[in-house]
Amino acid sequence: MKSAEIKEMTTNDLVERVEAEVVNYNQLILNHSISPLDNPAKIKQLRRDIARMKTELRERELNNK
């Protein structure tokens, strides 16, 4: 997910998306520990996407204060 796409999302959508992606990330980690994934780089990409979304949420929080 690109930063531009994240900035276009509403705050509520972003919060919901972060929660969903964190659940997906945890499931991916669990699946990878049981049997290797075909593309383990997906874990890294998902972690970075979550970080981008959390960063945008924090920026919005600081700008609203």
Backbone as JSON, one array per atom type, in Angstrom:
{
  "sequence": "MKSAEIKEMTTNDLVERVEAEVVNYNQLILNHSISPLDNPAKIKQLRRDIARMKTELRERELNNK",
  "N": [[0.84, -1.17, 0.0], [0.57, 2.15, -0.85], [1.83, 5.32, 0.36], [0.31, 7.5, -0.45], [-2.19, 6.37, -0.91], [-2.88, 5.71, 1.67], [-3.08, 8.21, 2.91], [-5.36, 9.18, 1.7], [-7.42, 7.79, 2.87], [-10.08, 7.74, 5.3], [-10.0, 8.54, 8.81], [-11.37, 6.71, 10.47], [-11.65, 4.51, 8.74], [-8.99, 3.93, 8.42], [-8.2, 3.15, 11.0], [-9.72, 0.81, 11.31], [-8.63, -0.69, 9.24], [-5.96, -0.98, 10.09], [-6.31, -2.56, 12.38], [-7.35, -4.9, 11.18], [-5.21, -5.63, 9.52], [-3.19, -6.13, 11.38], [-4.18, -8.4, 12.66], [-4.14, -10.12, 10.46], [-1.37, -10.12, 9.96], [-0.37, -11.33, 12.32], [-1.51, -13.86, 12.03], [-0.22, -14.68, 9.71], [2.45, -14.83, 10.59], [2.2, -16.91, 12.44], [1.4, -19.02, 10.73], [3.69, -19.17, 9.16], [5.56, -20.06, 10.99], [4.75, -22.63, 11.41], [4.63, -23.94, 8.88], [6.77, -23.19, 6.18], [6.28, -20.18, 4.32], [5.39, -19.48, 0.89], [6.22, -17.04, -0.04], [8.09, -15.4, 1.91], [8.78, -12.74, 2.13], [6.52, -11.3, 2.18], [5.73, -10.99, 4.79], [7.45, -9.05, 5.8], [6.72, -6.88, 4.16], [4.05, -6.51, 4.92], [4.34, -5.82, 7.6], [5.62, -3.36, 7.32], [3.65, -1.91, 5.97], [1.71, -1.76, 7.97], [3.1, -0.19, 9.78], [3.29, 2.2, 8.3], [0.61, 2.95, 8.2], [0.04, 3.31, 10.92], [1.76, 5.39, 11.47], [0.64, 7.46, 9.94], [-1.8, 7.71, 11.29], [-0.89, 8.65, 13.76], [0.24, 11.09, 13.0], [-2.06, 12.46, 12.21], [-3.34, 12.56, 14.66], [-1.63, 14.23, 16.14], [-1.83, 16.58, 14.67], [-4.43, 17.34, 15.12], [-4.52, 18.22, 17.69]],
  "CA": [[0.0, 0.0, 0.0], [1.35, 3.37, -0.99], [1.53, 6.38, 1.33], [-0.76, 8.33, -1.01], [-3.45, 5.66, -0.67], [-3.15, 5.79, 3.11], [-3.49, 9.58, 3.21], [-6.71, 9.39, 1.18], [-8.39, 7.08, 3.7], [-10.57, 8.45, 6.47], [-9.39, 8.05, 10.05], [-12.07, 5.49, 10.91], [-11.27, 3.43, 7.84], [-7.59, 3.62, 8.69], [-8.15, 2.4, 12.26], [-10.24, -0.52, 11.02], [-7.67, -1.38, 8.37], [-4.82, -1.35, 10.92], [-6.71, -3.71, 13.2], [-7.47, -6.07, 10.32], [-3.89, -6.0, 9.04], [-2.46, -6.7, 12.51], [-4.68, -9.78, 12.8], [-3.6, -10.84, 9.3], [0.07, -10.24, 10.18], [-0.16, -12.34, 13.36], [-1.84, -15.16, 11.45], [0.84, -14.99, 8.76], [3.6, -15.24, 11.4], [1.89, -18.23, 12.97], [1.45, -19.97, 9.62], [5.07, -19.3, 8.73], [6.29, -20.85, 11.98], [4.32, -24.03, 11.26], [5.17, -24.38, 7.59], [7.29, -22.0, 5.49], [5.45, -19.54, 3.29], [5.97, -19.41, -0.45], [6.84, -15.73, -0.18], [8.27, -14.85, 3.26], [8.94, -11.28, 2.06], [5.21, -10.72, 2.42], [5.7, -10.63, 6.21], [8.15, -7.76, 5.9], [5.9, -5.87, 3.49], [2.86, -6.28, 5.74], [4.8, -5.09, 8.79], [5.9, -1.98, 6.92], [2.36, -1.28, 5.68], [1.1, -1.45, 9.26], [3.85, 0.95, 10.33], [2.89, 3.4, 7.55], [-0.74, 3.33, 8.62], [0.12, 3.82, 12.3], [2.43, 6.69, 11.39], [-0.36, 8.42, 9.45], [-2.75, 7.93, 12.39], [-0.21, 9.47, 14.76], [0.34, 12.44, 12.44], [-3.39, 13.06, 12.29], [-3.6, 12.82, 16.08], [-0.85, 15.38, 16.55], [-2.33, 17.76, 13.97], [-5.73, 17.72, 15.66], [-4.36, 18.78, 19.04]],
  "C": [[0.9, 1.24, 0.0], [0.93, 4.41, 0.05], [0.39, 7.26, 0.85], [-2.12, 7.69, -0.77], [-3.85, 5.77, 0.8], [-3.67, 7.17, 3.47], [-4.9, 9.88, 2.74], [-7.79, 8.77, 2.05], [-8.85, 7.96, 4.86], [-9.95, 7.82, 7.71], [-10.05, 6.76, 10.53], [-11.71, 4.3, 10.04], [-9.84, 2.97, 8.12], [-7.45, 2.79, 9.97], [-8.63, 0.97, 12.03], [-9.25, -1.33, 10.19], [-6.44, -1.83, 9.17], [-5.15, -2.57, 11.76], [-6.78, -4.99, 12.37], [-6.09, -6.56, 9.86], [-3.03, -6.6, 10.16], [-2.89, -8.15, 12.74], [-4.12, -10.64, 11.67], [-2.11, -11.1, 9.47], [0.36, -11.34, 11.21], [-0.46, -13.74, 12.83], [-0.76, -15.62, 10.47], [2.1, -15.48, 9.49], [3.39, -16.66, 11.93], [1.98, -19.3, 11.88], [2.88, -20.22, 9.16], [5.88, -20.14, 9.71], [5.95, -22.33, 11.88], [4.87, -24.62, 9.97], [5.6, -23.14, 6.81], [6.34, -21.48, 4.41], [6.16, -19.59, 1.94], [6.75, -18.11, -0.63], [7.0, -15.1, 1.21], [8.49, -13.33, 3.27], [7.62, -10.57, 2.31], [5.07, -10.28, 3.88], [6.31, -9.25, 6.4], [7.31, -6.63, 5.31], [4.68, -5.51, 4.33], [3.22, -5.49, 6.99], [5.05, -3.62, 8.47], [4.62, -1.22, 6.58], [1.66, -0.88, 6.97], [1.79, -0.23, 9.88], [3.47, 2.25, 9.62], [1.53, 3.89, 8.01], [-0.73, 3.91, 10.04], [0.79, 5.19, 12.33], [1.45, 7.77, 10.94], [-1.38, 8.72, 10.54], [-2.14, 8.85, 13.44], [-0.07, 10.91, 14.26], [-0.99, 13.17, 12.53], [-3.74, 13.41, 13.73], [-2.88, 14.07, 16.55], [-1.35, 16.66, 15.89], [-3.66, 18.24, 14.52], [-5.64, 18.33, 17.04], [-4.09, 20.26, 19.02]]
}
